[in-house]
Amino acid sequence: MTAPALLEVTKGHGTQNDFVLIDDRQDELDLTPALVRALTDRRAGVGGDGVIRLVPSASVPEGARVLAEDASATWFMDYRNADGSVAEMCGNGVRVFVKFLERLGLADAAADVVAVGTRAGVRRVRREPNGWYAVGMGRWTLPGGDAAVDQGFDAEVRVAGLDVDRPALRVEVGNPHTVLALSGLAELATVDLTHAPTVSPTPPNGTNVELVVPLGESPDGHGGTLGRVRMRVHERGVGETRSCGTGACAAALAVRSWAGPDAPDVWLVDVPGGTVRVSMLDSGTVELAGPAELVATAQVDLAALTAS
């Protein structure tokens, strides 16, 4: 595969977690780490937290497992972090990906649930009447098991701006997360995430780190309760981002675990880029809902891009 002289890209975001999207239905683009880094560069490139390549599931090595799980998952979300590394999944990204499919006439998430192939398995997406996209994020786990639930933590995290290491809880939502609670919004604001937090024990495949402040519970208007949490996140391979979909799920799951068995099953997670909704379902899975926007389409001169 060879790169074309001009590459058409679309810029999109979900709660300001932003992506460069590429329509590669013919599987012709050699999406190298260097090209990803050039595209996501915020000064010399298009700029973004990652690159999403649309490709047929049948064209990628992971596609056989995806299609065996759901034959309707014909399109694969090939997601790369801004540093060029391959990522399993992105909760904000998959919403934007489905909106991209809709723009291309390849899906209608209001009429049908759209099955999307990812390295974390099939993700199913529907568009709600308010325009938000709801994504079934699959099963989640606490790698530390019952011992971590009882203690409330199974890791320690050192973050610039905090005077001591903090206990944290590991959460798997298709990709790895480590969540720590802070004392309040003032402390959350002072944390320095320009440096990657140090996690112990060291995760073998890296981890996203979520810093959270629980904001309490309120009536949901339907006889139940709704939880709320504020979050900042440092994404592996990217740095601090304005939002992280799987991270929002991890944050809500961790706070719910700390709150005990009577905690709400639905949480609003406030991130610097907006708000998303996280719902824990009876099936043992979690759903993420939030907005998705496509803001621009451009022709990128690849010779100029790589020269810079």
DRENDO-1510 file (C-alpha; in Angstrom, 1 decimal, always signed):
<recs>
REC; n; res; u; v; w
REC; 1; MET; +0.0; +0.0; +0.0 .
REC; 2; THR; +1.2; +3.5; -0.8 .
REC; 3; ALA; +0.1; +6.8; +0.5 .
REC; 4; PRO; -1.7; +9.2; -2.0 .
REC; 5; ALA; -0.3; +12.7; -2.6 .
REC; 6; LEU; -3.4; +14.2; -1.1 .
REC; 7; LEU; -5.3; +12.5; +1.7 .
REC; 8; GLU; -8.9; +13.5; +2.5 .
REC; 9; VAL; -9.5; +13.6; +6.3 .
REC; 10; THR; -12.4; +14.6; +8.5 .
REC; 11; LYS; -12.0; +16.2; +11.9 .
REC; 12; GLY; -14.4; +15.2; +14.6 .
REC; 13; HIS; -14.8; +15.1; +18.4 .
REC; 14; GLY; -16.8; +13.7; +21.2 .
REC; 15; THR; -16.9; +16.1; +24.2 .
REC; 16; GLN; -13.7; +17.7; +22.7 .
REC; 17; ASN; -11.8; +14.4; +22.6 .
REC; 18; ASP; -10.8; +15.0; +19.0 .
REC; 19; PHE; -9.8; +12.7; +16.1 .
REC; 20; VAL; -8.6; +12.7; +12.5 .
REC; 21; LEU; -10.9; +10.3; +10.6 .
REC; 22; ILE; -9.9; +8.7; +7.3 .
REC; 23; ASP; -12.2; +6.8; +4.9 .
REC; 24; ASP; -10.1; +3.9; +3.8 .
REC; 25; ARG; -12.8; +1.5; +2.6 .
REC; 26; GLN; -10.5; +0.0; +0.0 .
REC; 27; ASP; -7.8; -0.6; +2.6 .
REC; 28; GLU; -5.2; +1.2; +0.6 .
REC; 29; LEU; -3.5; +3.5; +3.1 .
REC; 30; ASP; -0.3; +2.5; +5.0 .
REC; 31; LEU; -1.2; +4.1; +8.3 .
REC; 32; THR; +2.3; +4.2; +9.8 .
REC; 33; PRO; +3.1; +5.5; +13.3 .
REC; 34; ALA; +5.0; +8.4; +11.7 .
REC; 35; LEU; +2.0; +9.3; +9.6 .
REC; 36; VAL; -0.3; +9.2; +12.7 .
REC; 37; ARG; +2.1; +11.5; +14.6 .
REC; 38; ALA; +2.2; +13.9; +11.7 .
REC; 39; LEU; -1.5; +14.0; +11.3 .
REC; 40; THR; -2.2; +14.6; +15.0 .
REC; 41; ASP; +0.5; +17.2; +15.4 .
REC; 42; ARG; -1.4; +20.3; +16.6 .
REC; 43; ARG; +1.0; +22.8; +15.0 .
REC; 44; ALA; +2.3; +21.1; +11.9 .
REC; 45; GLY; -0.6; +18.8; +11.2 .
REC; 46; VAL; -4.4; +18.6; +11.5 .
REC; 47; GLY; -4.3; +18.0; +15.2 .
REC; 48; GLY; -6.0; +15.4; +17.3 .
REC; 49; ASP; -5.9; +13.0; +20.2 .
REC; 50; GLY; -5.8; +10.1; +17.7 .
REC; 51; VAL; -6.5; +8.9; +14.2 .
REC; 52; ILE; -9.5; +6.7; +13.3 .
REC; 53; ARG; -9.3; +4.8; +10.0 .
REC; 54; LEU; -12.5; +3.3; +8.6 .
REC; 55; VAL; -11.6; +0.0; +7.0 .
REC; 56; PRO; -13.6; -3.3; +6.3 .
REC; 57; SER; -13.4; -5.7; +9.2 .
REC; 58; ALA; -12.5; -8.4; +6.7 .
REC; 59; SER; -9.3; -6.5; +5.8 .
REC; 60; VAL; -7.7; -6.4; +9.3 .
REC; 61; PRO; -6.2; -9.3; +11.3 .
REC; 62; GLU; -8.7; -8.7; +14.2 .
REC; 63; GLY; -11.6; -8.8; +11.8 .
REC; 64; ALA; -12.1; -12.5; +11.8 .
REC; 65; ARG; -12.8; -12.5; +15.6 .
REC; 66; VAL; -15.1; -9.5; +15.1 .
REC; 67; LEU; -17.1; -11.0; +12.3 .
REC; 68; ALA; -17.4; -14.3; +14.2 .
REC; 69; GLU; -18.9; -12.3; +17.1 .
REC; 70; ASP; -21.3; -10.4; +14.8 .
REC; 71; ALA; -21.4; -10.8; +11.0 .
REC; 72; SER; -23.1; -7.3; +10.7 .
REC; 73; ALA; -19.9; -5.6; +12.1 .
REC; 74; THR; -18.6; -5.0; +8.5 .
REC; 75; TRP; -16.8; -1.8; +9.4 .
REC; 76; PHE; -13.8; -1.7; +11.6 .
REC; 77; MET; -12.6; +1.3; +13.7 .
REC; 78; ASP; -8.8; +1.1; +13.4 .
REC; 79; TYR; -7.8; +3.5; +16.2 .
REC; 80; ARG; -4.3; +4.9; +16.9 .
REC; 81; ASN; -3.2; +7.1; +19.7 .
REC; 82; ALA; -1.5; +10.4; +18.9 .
REC; 83; ASP; +1.9; +8.8; +19.5 .
REC; 84; GLY; +1.2; +6.3; +16.7 .
REC; 85; SER; +0.6; +3.3; +19.0 .
REC; 86; VAL; -2.3; +1.0; +18.4 .
REC; 87; ALA; -5.2; +1.2; +20.9 .
REC; 88; GLU; -7.9; -1.4; +21.6 .
REC; 89; MET; -10.9; +1.0; +21.7 .
REC; 90; CYS; -12.0; +4.5; +22.3 .
REC; 91; GLY; -15.5; +5.3; +23.7 .
REC; 92; ASN; -15.7; +8.8; +22.4 .
REC; 93; GLY; -14.1; +7.7; +19.2 .
REC; 94; VAL; -16.6; +5.0; +18.4 .
REC; 95; ARG; -19.5; +7.6; +18.7 .
REC; 96; VAL; -17.7; +9.9; +16.3 .
REC; 97; PHE; -16.9; +6.9; +14.0 .
REC; 98; VAL; -20.6; +6.0; +13.7 .
REC; 99; LYS; -21.5; +9.6; +12.9 .
REC; 100; PHE; -18.8; +9.4; +10.2 .
REC; 101; LEU; -20.4; +6.2; +8.9 .
REC; 102; GLU; -23.8; +8.0; +8.7 .
REC; 103; ARG; -22.3; +11.0; +6.8 .
REC; 104; LEU; -20.8; +8.5; +4.3 .
REC; 105; GLY; -24.2; +6.8; +3.9 .
REC; 106; LEU; -23.0; +3.5; +5.4 .
REC; 107; ALA; -25.2; +3.5; +8.5 .
REC; 108; ASP; -28.3; +5.0; +10.2 .
REC; 109; ALA; -28.0; +4.7; +14.0 .
REC; 110; ALA; -31.5; +6.2; +14.5 .
REC; 111; ALA; -33.1; +3.4; +12.5 .
REC; 112; ASP; -30.9; +0.4; +13.5 .
REC; 113; VAL; -28.3; -0.4; +16.1 .
REC; 114; VAL; -24.9; -0.2; +14.3 .
REC; 115; ALA; -22.3; -2.9; +15.1 .
REC; 116; VAL; -18.7; -1.6; +14.9 .
REC; 117; GLY; -15.6; -3.8; +14.9 .
REC; 118; THR; -12.9; -2.8; +17.3 .
REC; 119; ARG; -9.8; -4.5; +18.8 .
REC; 120; ALA; -11.8; -4.8; +22.0 .
REC; 121; GLY; -14.6; -6.7; +20.2 .
REC; 122; VAL; -17.9; -5.5; +18.7 .
REC; 123; ARG; -19.4; -2.3; +20.0 .
REC; 124; ARG; -23.1; -1.6; +19.3 .
REC; 125; VAL; -24.2; +2.0; +18.8 .
REC; 126; ARG; -27.6; +3.7; +18.7 .
REC; 127; ARG; -28.6; +7.3; +18.2 .
REC; 128; GLU; -30.9; +8.7; +20.8 .
REC; 129; PRO; -33.7; +11.2; +20.1 .
REC; 130; ASN; -31.6; +14.0; +21.6 .
REC; 131; GLY; -28.9; +13.3; +19.1 .
REC; 132; TRP; -26.5; +11.6; +21.6 .
REC; 133; TYR; -25.0; +8.3; +20.6 .
REC; 134; ALA; -25.2; +5.4; +23.1 .
REC; 135; VAL; -22.5; +2.8; +22.9 .
REC; 136; GLY; -22.6; -0.7; +24.5 .
REC; 137; MET; -19.1; -0.8; +25.9 .
REC; 138; GLY; -19.2; -4.5; +26.8 .
REC; 139; ARG; -18.3; -6.2; +30.0 .
REC; 140; TRP; -16.1; -4.5; +32.6 .
REC; 141; THR; -13.9; -6.0; +35.2 .
REC; 142; LEU; -12.0; -5.0; +38.3 .
REC; 143; PRO; -8.7; -6.9; +37.8 .
REC; 144; GLY; -8.0; -6.8; +41.6 .
REC; 145; GLY; -11.2; -8.8; +42.3 .
REC; 146; ASP; -12.9; -8.9; +45.6 .
REC; 147; ALA; -9.8; -7.9; +47.5 .
REC; 148; ALA; -9.6; -4.7; +45.6 .
REC; 149; VAL; -13.3; -4.0; +46.2 .
REC; 150; ASP; -12.9; -4.6; +50.0 .
REC; 151; GLN; -9.8; -2.4; +50.2 .
REC; 152; GLY; -11.0; +0.2; +47.7 .
REC; 153; PHE; -7.7; +0.1; +45.8 .
REC; 154; ASP; -5.1; -2.2; +44.2 .
REC; 155; ALA; -2.6; +0.3; +42.9 .
REC; 156; GLU; -0.8; +3.5; +43.9 .
REC; 157; VAL; -0.3; +6.5; +41.6 .
REC; 158; ARG; +2.2; +9.4; +41.8 .
REC; 159; VAL; +0.9; +12.5; +40.2 .
REC; 160; ALA; +2.7; +15.8; +39.8 .
REC; 161; GLY; +1.2; +18.4; +42.1 .
REC; 162; LEU; +0.1; +15.9; +44.8 .
REC; 163; ASP; +2.4; +15.6; +47.8 .
REC; 164; VAL; +2.0; +11.9; +48.3 .
REC; 165; ASP; +1.2; +8.8; +46.3 .
REC; 166; ARG; -2.5; +8.0; +46.2 .
REC; 167; PRO; -4.3; +4.7; +46.3 .
REC; 168; ALA; -6.2; +3.8; +43.1 .
REC; 169; LEU; -8.5; +1.2; +41.7 .
REC; 170; ARG; -7.7; -0.6; +38.4 .
REC; 171; VAL; -10.7; -1.0; +36.0 .
REC; 172; GLU; -10.8; -2.7; +32.6 .
REC; 173; VAL; -13.2; -1.4; +30.1 .
REC; 174; GLY; -11.8; -3.0; +26.9 .
REC; 175; ASN; -8.6; -1.1; +27.8 .
REC; 176; PRO; -6.8; -0.5; +31.1 .
REC; 177; HIS; -7.6; +2.3; +33.5 .
REC; 178; THR; -6.4; +3.3; +37.0 .
REC; 179; VAL; -8.8; +5.6; +39.0 .
REC; 180; LEU; -7.9; +7.7; +42.0 .
REC; 181; ALA; -10.1; +10.0; +44.1 .
REC; 182; LEU; -9.1; +13.5; +45.1 .
REC; 183; SER; -10.4; +15.5; +48.0 .
REC; 184; GLY; -12.2; +18.2; +46.1 .
REC; 185; LEU; -12.4; +20.4; +43.0 .
REC; 186; ALA; -9.6; +22.7; +44.1 .
REC; 187; GLU; -7.2; +19.8; +44.3 .
REC; 188; LEU; -8.4; +18.5; +40.9 .
REC; 189; ALA; -7.6; +21.9; +39.4 .
REC; 190; THR; -4.1; +22.0; +40.7 .
REC; 191; VAL; -2.9; +18.6; +39.5 .
REC; 192; ASP; -0.2; +18.7; +36.8 .
REC; 193; LEU; -1.0; +16.2; +34.0 .
REC; 194; THR; +1.7; +17.5; +31.6 .
REC; 195; HIS; +3.7; +14.7; +33.0 .
REC; 196; ALA; +2.6; +11.1; +32.9 .
REC; 197; PRO; +1.5; +9.8; +36.3 .
REC; 198; THR; +3.6; +6.9; +37.7 .
REC; 199; VAL; +1.5; +3.8; +38.5 .
REC; 200; SER; +2.6; +1.0; +40.8 .
REC; 201; PRO; +2.6; -1.9; +40.1 .
REC; 202; THR; +3.7; -0.9; +36.6 .
REC; 203; PRO; +0.9; -2.0; +34.1 .
REC; 204; PRO; +2.4; -4.2; +31.4 .
REC; 205; ASN; +0.5; -2.5; +28.6 .
REC; 206; GLY; +0.3; +1.0; +30.1 .
REC; 207; THR; -2.8; +2.5; +31.5 .
REC; 208; ASN; -5.0; +5.6; +31.4 .
REC; 209; VAL; -5.2; +7.4; +34.7 .
REC; 210; GLU; -8.4; +9.1; +35.8 .
REC; 211; LEU; -8.5; +11.6; +38.7 .
REC; 212; VAL; -12.0; +12.0; +40.0 .
REC; 213; VAL; -14.1; +14.0; +42.5 .
REC; 214; PRO; -17.5; +12.5; +43.4 .
REC; 215; LEU; -20.2; +15.2; +43.4 .
REC; 216; GLY; -22.9; +13.3; +45.1 .
REC; 217; GLU; -26.3; +12.0; +44.1 .
REC; 218; SER; -29.7; +13.5; +43.1 .
REC; 219; PRO; -33.1; +12.3; +42.0 .
REC; 220; ASP; -33.2; +11.2; +38.4 .
REC; 221; GLY; -36.9; +12.2; +37.9 .
REC; 222; HIS; -38.0; +8.6; +37.6 .
REC; 223; GLY; -38.0; +7.5; +41.2 .
REC; 224; GLY; -34.3; +6.6; +41.3 .
REC; 225; THR; -31.0; +8.4; +41.9 .
REC; 226; LEU; -28.4; +9.7; +39.6 .
REC; 227; GLY; -24.7; +10.0; +40.5 .
REC; 228; ARG; -22.3; +12.7; +39.3 .
REC; 229; VAL; -18.6; +12.8; +39.2 .
REC; 230; ARG; -16.0; +15.2; +37.8 .
REC; 231; MET; -12.9; +13.8; +36.0 .
REC; 232; ARG; -9.6; +14.7; +34.5 .
REC; 233; VAL; -7.6; +12.1; +32.5 .
REC; 234; HIS; -4.2; +11.3; +31.3 .
REC; 235; GLU; -4.4; +9.0; +28.3 .
REC; 236; ARG; -1.5; +6.6; +27.6 .
REC; 237; GLY; +0.2; +7.6; +24.4 .
REC; 238; VAL; -1.5; +10.9; +24.3 .
REC; 239; GLY; -1.3; +13.0; +27.5 .
REC; 240; GLU; -4.1; +14.9; +29.1 .
REC; 241; THR; -7.2; +15.0; +26.9 .
REC; 242; ARG; -10.4; +17.0; +27.2 .
REC; 243; SER; -12.4; +13.8; +27.6 .
REC; 244; CYS; -12.1; +10.0; +27.5 .
REC; 245; GLY; -15.1; +7.7; +26.9 .
REC; 246; THR; -13.7; +4.5; +28.4 .
REC; 247; GLY; -12.1; +6.6; +31.1 .
REC; 248; ALA; -15.5; +8.1; +32.0 .
REC; 249; CYS; -16.9; +4.5; +32.3 .
REC; 250; ALA; -13.9; +3.6; +34.5 .
REC; 251; ALA; -14.4; +6.6; +36.7 .
REC; 252; ALA; -18.1; +5.9; +37.3 .
REC; 253; LEU; -17.5; +2.3; +37.9 .
REC; 254; ALA; -14.8; +3.0; +40.5 .
REC; 255; VAL; -16.9; +5.6; +42.3 .
REC; 256; ARG; -19.8; +3.3; +42.3 .
REC; 257; SER; -17.6; +0.6; +43.8 .
REC; 258; TRP; -16.4; +2.9; +46.5 .
REC; 259; ALA; -19.9; +4.1; +47.3 .
REC; 260; GLY; -21.2; +0.6; +48.0 .
REC; 261; PRO; -24.1; -1.6; +46.9 .
REC; 262; ASP; -26.8; +1.1; +47.2 .
REC; 263; ALA; -25.0; +3.4; +44.8 .
REC; 264; PRO; -26.8; +4.6; +41.6 .
REC; 265; ASP; -26.4; +2.6; +38.4 .
REC; 266; VAL; -26.4; +5.8; +36.2 .
REC; 267; TRP; -23.8; +8.5; +36.5 .
REC; 268; LEU; -23.1; +11.8; +34.7 .
REC; 269; VAL; -19.4; +12.3; +34.3 .
REC; 270; ASP; -18.3; +15.9; +33.8 .
REC; 271; VAL; -15.0; +16.3; +31.9 .
REC; 272; PRO; -13.3; +19.5; +30.6 .
REC; 273; GLY; -15.0; +19.0; +27.2 .
REC; 274; GLY; -18.5; +18.4; +28.4 .
REC; 275; THR; -20.7; +15.7; +30.0 .
REC; 276; VAL; -21.3; +12.1; +29.2 .
REC; 277; ARG; -23.7; +9.5; +30.7 .
REC; 278; VAL; -22.5; +6.1; +32.0 .
REC; 279; SER; -25.1; +3.4; +32.8 .
REC; 280; MET; -24.4; +0.0; +34.5 .
REC; 281; LEU; -26.7; -2.6; +33.0 .
REC; 282; ASP; -28.1; -5.8; +34.5 .
REC; 283; SER; -26.2; -7.8; +32.0 .
REC; 284; GLY; -22.9; -6.9; +33.7 .
REC; 285; THR; -22.1; -4.5; +30.9 .
REC; 286; VAL; -21.7; -0.7; +30.8 .
REC; 287; GLU; -23.2; +1.8; +28.3 .
REC; 288; LEU; -21.7; +5.2; +27.4 .
REC; 289; ALA; -23.8; +8.0; +25.9 .
REC; 290; GLY; -22.8; +11.4; +24.7 .
REC; 291; PRO; -22.5; +13.8; +21.8 .
REC; 292; ALA; -20.5; +13.4; +18.6 .
REC; 293; GLU; -19.6; +16.1; +16.1 .
REC; 294; LEU; -17.9; +16.3; +12.7 .
REC; 295; VAL; -16.5; +19.8; +12.2 .
REC; 296; ALA; -14.4; +19.8; +9.0 .
REC; 297; THR; -13.2; +18.0; +6.0 .
REC; 298; ALA; -9.8; +18.8; +4.4 .
REC; 299; GLN; -7.3; +17.7; +1.8 .
REC; 300; VAL; -3.9; +17.0; +3.4 .
REC; 301; ASP; -0.8; +17.4; +1.3 .
REC; 302; LEU; +1.2; +14.5; +2.6 .
REC; 303; ALA; +4.5; +15.7; +1.2 .
REC; 304; ALA; +4.2; +18.9; +3.1 .
REC; 305; LEU; +2.9; +17.1; +6.2 .
REC; 306; THR; +5.9; +14.7; +6.4 .
REC; 307; ALA; +8.4; +17.4; +5.4 .
REC; 308; SER; +7.4; +19.4; +8.5 .
</recs>
